Amino acid sequence: MAPTQAQSTPSNAASSSSAPVIRVSNVWKIFGDNAKIALETIKQEGISKAEVLERYNAVVGVADVSLEINKGEIFCVMGLSGSGKSTLVRHFNRLLEPTAGQITIHGTDVMALAPAALRAFRNRRIGMVFQNFALLPHRSVLDNVSMPLEIRAISKNERMRIAANILKTVELDAWGNKFAHELSGGMQQRVGLARALAADPDVLLMDEPFSALDPLIRRQLQEEFIKLSKVMKKTTVFITHDLDEAVRVGHRIAIMRDGRVVQIGTAEDIVMNPADDYVADFVAGISRLKIVRAHAVMQSVKKHEKNHGKLPKDAVRVDESEALSKLIELSIDKESPIVVQESNKDVGVITRRDILQTIIEGAEAT
């Protein structure tokens, strides 16, 4: 894998020992009648996206992307318009066919599925939530939610029971007999999420699901989705162009540019160690206060004691996951260093100087 796509430490949502749920290997998507020859030329001559368009009248949508997504993880794919994020994710359920590469989900080679097997795979293993809700206006809310189960030929009583339970989960159980036009935008999006969940899929694909909503409703749905995810633990690929949303929702983030994945990591990884100037500019406006954790700021106990002597016994102790905002608050009242612990063992030290340096670096980046 190319260095710009290096994997970060697996998120807390998944065990590092378990196999990835989704594995994407060297996927390319080039749009146009000359896609195959354009790809060969890219590999042989390294021509740019602009040159591909000029020479072959072809557009590079996804360029040599490789990544892995763990069980139960919310993996955000983000970038500016035209970066390739939605194009990439539409390969996961083969709404688009790649020009080259391989995608496996739970060990199934998605590209090898025949049409009937692919339809069954989509219905049983993958749920998708769209930006525009995509509810059927002639169906009630309950009927919209139960539609994936109807496709499976599950009895009406059973699918109504399942749909009613899912509506209760998303707090819309009183609205089952209403039609889409009778619901607010936020409620319609919850119906779309309920429909995706009704089939109990292994994987959720969410393509900018909240971007069409007002800011307040959007934030409320983000909170509800985060709570729901903790309960249902679905492996989720979440597309967004909003870095604040990615930071709030995702365990890890992949940043795309011109069809390529530039960097993958936690929000903290990306903010503290951007892979290049593009990523640094991309994350420049994000506050470090709730993203940066104690383990990223601390120096080793050994180094501190070498320069400053033994740690005071009454030093404040915090967990390695404590946010920078809390560290600032603690440093106001006490001049003594803060001791960082992992599993109740002292592993690091944070001084006021360390905190100020982190804040200054963040301010300079903006």
N, C-alpha and C positions, 0 to 999 in steps of 0.2 A: 504494500500500500504506500502511496506517495506520502512524504512527510507532512504535507499540508492537510492530510486527512487522518493523521495519527489519532488513534483512539485514546480517550481519556480513561481514567479509572472508572470502572463500572459504577453506576449510580446505586444509591441505597435501596432503590426499588427492586433490585434484582441481585441474586447471588452471583458472585464472580465465577463460581464453579459451574453454573448451569450453562447449557448451550444457548446461544442467542435465539430468540423467536424468529427474528427477521435477519437475513443475511443478504446484503446487496454486494455483488462482485462485478466491478469493471463495467458498469452499465452505461451505454451510450444511447442517445436518441437524437437522430438527425432527421429533420423533416424535409421531404422533397424526393423527386423521382430518382435523383442521383446519390441517395444516401450512402449506399454501400461503397461506391468509388470515392466519395468524399471522405468517408471514414478511413479508407486505406491511405489516402493522401495525407490525412492528418497524422496518422501513425508513422508514415514514412518521412514526411517533410516537416511535420510540426507546424502546419499553417494555422493562422488565426481564425477566429470565428468570422471576422469580416472577409477574409480571403475565401473561406468556404462559401459564403454567400455570393461573392463576386464570381468565383470560378464555376461553381456548380449549381447556383441558384437554390441552395439548400441552407437550412437554418439549424444550428446546433442548439438543441434544447437541453440536453443532459450530456455531460462530458466526463466519462471515465470515473463514475462515482462508485465508491466502495464504502460500506458502513455496516455496523451490526447494532441491533436493538434488542435489549434484554427483556425478559419476562416481567410484566408489571410496570414497565418504564413508560413515562410520558416523554417522548422524544420529539422535540420541536425542530422543525425545518423552517428556516427563515431566510429572508433576503428581500431585496428590492423587487419591484415589478420587473418581470422578464429574467429573473435570476435562475429560473428552472425549478423552483420548489414544488409547485403544483404539478408540473410535468413529471417530475421524478416520482411523486407519490401515486400518480395515476398508473404507474407501472406495477405497483404492488398487487393490484387486483386486475391487472391487464385491461384497464380501460384504454391504455396505450400499449402498443407492442414495441419493445426496445429494438434498436438497430443492432446492438450487440450487448453481451453480458448475461448475468444469471441472477435470479432472485429466488430465494427459498424462504418459505414460511413454515415453521415447525417441521423442517426437513423436506417439505414438499416442493419440488421444482415447479414453480408457478408457470414458467414458460413452456413446460412439457405437457400441460394439461390440454386434453381434447375439449371441444366446445361444451359438451354435456357435463364433463367433469369440472370444467371451469365454472359453469353456472352453479353447480352444486357447491363448489368450494367458496364462491362468493356468498352464497346464501347462508352457509353454515359456519364459515370460519372468519369472515370479514364483514364488519359493519362500517358504513360510511355516513358521515354527517356533512351536509353541504352548506355552503354559505347562504344560499337562497331558500333554505328550508325544504323545498321540493315536496311539499305536501300535496296530496290529491284533493282538489276542492270539493268533489262530489262525495267524498268519504268523510265520515265522522272522525273525530280524534281517535277513538277506540279502534275504528277500522283501519286508519292509517298506521297505527302502531302494530296492529296484528298482521299487516300485509306480508312480512317475511315468513310468518308461520303459515299463512294461507298458501303461499307458494310451495311450502313443504307438504301441503295436503293434510295438515293437522286439523282435527275436528274443530268445529266452530266453538263449542263450549270450552274446549281446552285453550284455544288461542285467545278467546275473550278473557279467560281467567288469567293467563300469562300477561296479556296486554294491560289488564286492570291493575295487576301487581306492579308492573313497570311504571305505569302512570302514577301510582302512589309513591314510588321511589323518587320520581322527579316532581312530586307535589302538585300533580294535576289530576288527581283521582276524581275531583268533582266536575271535570270538564270533558269527560269521555264521550258524551253525546252531542257535544258542540261540533261546529265545522270550523275549518281553519280561519276563515274570514272573521269569525267571532272572537278570535284570540289576538292578543298583542304580539308584536314581533318576538319579544323574549319568550313568551309562552309557546309560540310556534316553533322556536328553535329547541325548546325543551321537548316538544313532541317529536321533532326530528331525531333528537338524541335517544328518546325512549324507543322509537322505531328501530334504531340501530342496535339498541341493547336487547330488544325483545327476542332476537334470534340467538342470544347468548354467544356472540362471536368471540374468537380468541383474540382478534385484533380489531381495533377501532382506527379508522382513517378519518381525520377531521380537517377539512379544507377551509381555513379561515372561518370557522363556524360562527364567531361572534362579531365579525368586522362590519356587518351591515346594521348593527344595533347602536343605539345611543350609548354614550360613554358610561352613564350610571348603570343602565341595564347590562351592558357588557361586563362591567366589573362584578356585578352581582352574579351573573352566570359563570364567570370565571371562578368565583368563590364556591358556587354550588358544584361546579365540575370537579374542583379540587377535592371537596368533601366526598363526592360520589366516587371518585377514583380511588380514594383510600379504602373504601368499602369493597368496591367491585374488582379492583386490581387488574383492570384490562390493560394489555399492552397497547399503547396509543401512539400514533404518529399524528402530530398536531402541526398543521401548516399555519404560519402567521407572518405578516410583514412588520409586526409590532414587537420591538425588543422588550418593552415593559411587560407585555403579555407573556412572551416566551420565558422571561425571568420568573414571573409569578407562577406559571403553570408547569413548566418543564423540569424534568430531572437533568436532562442534557439538551444541548442545543447544537444544531448543525447550521453553520452560516454558509449560504451559497452565493456565488457570483459568476455570471456568464456560464451557467450550467455546471459549474464545478463546486465541490464542497471545499471551502477554504479552511475551515476549522471546525472541530467537534470537541465539545467539552461541557463542563458545568458552567453556569453563569459566572461563578467565581474564577474558574480556569480562564475563561475568555476575557473577562475584565482585567484580571491581573497579568495575564500573559498572552496578549493578542498575537496571532501568528504573523500578521503583517500590518502595513499602514492602513489598508482597507478595513480590516477588522477593528483596528484601534480607533479609526474615525467612526465606525459603525456603533461602537459601544461608548463613545466619548461622553454622551449625555446621560449615561446611567449612573445614579448615585451608588457609591460603594457601601453606604452605611449599613444596608441590610443584606448585601450580597457577600461581602468579604467577611470571612470567619477568622476566629482566633488562630487557627493552625497556619493560615497564610501570612500572618503578621509576626508571629513569634520567632524568637531566636532560641537556640538550644540552651538548656540549663547549664551545660558544661561551659559554653562560650560566655554566658552571662557571669557565672561564678568566677571564671578566670579573670575577668576584667573588673568585677565589682564585689567579689567576695560572696560568702554564703547568703542564701535567700533568708529573709526574715521569716520566723515561724508563723507570724500573724498575717502574712501576705494573703491578699484576696486570691481565691482560686476559682477558675471557671473551666467549663468544658471546652474542648477544642472546637466545638461547633458554635460557640458564642459569637453573636454578630458584632461588627465593628461599632455600631451605634451604642451597644451596651458597654463595650470596652471604654468608649469615650466617657460615658456616664460614670463608670467606676473610677476612671483616672482623675476626675474632677475633685473628688473628695480625699483621695490618698495619693501621696507622692511616691509611695513604694511601688515596686513593679508588681504586675499581675502574673500569677502563675497559671499556666495552662495544663490541664490534666486530660489524660486519655485512660479510661477504665480506672479512675481514681489514682493514677500514677502521674507524678510531675514529669512532663515531657518538654515544656517550653516556658519562656518568660517573655512578657511584653512590657516595655517601658513607655513612658509618655513620648519619648523621642520616636519609638517605633510607630506609635499611633499617629503622631503628627506627620511623619514621613509618608505614611500611607495616604493620609488626607491630602497632603500637598501634591503627591503624584497624581491622585485622582483629579484635583483641581486643575493641574497643568494639562491633563489630557483633554479637558473640555475647552 
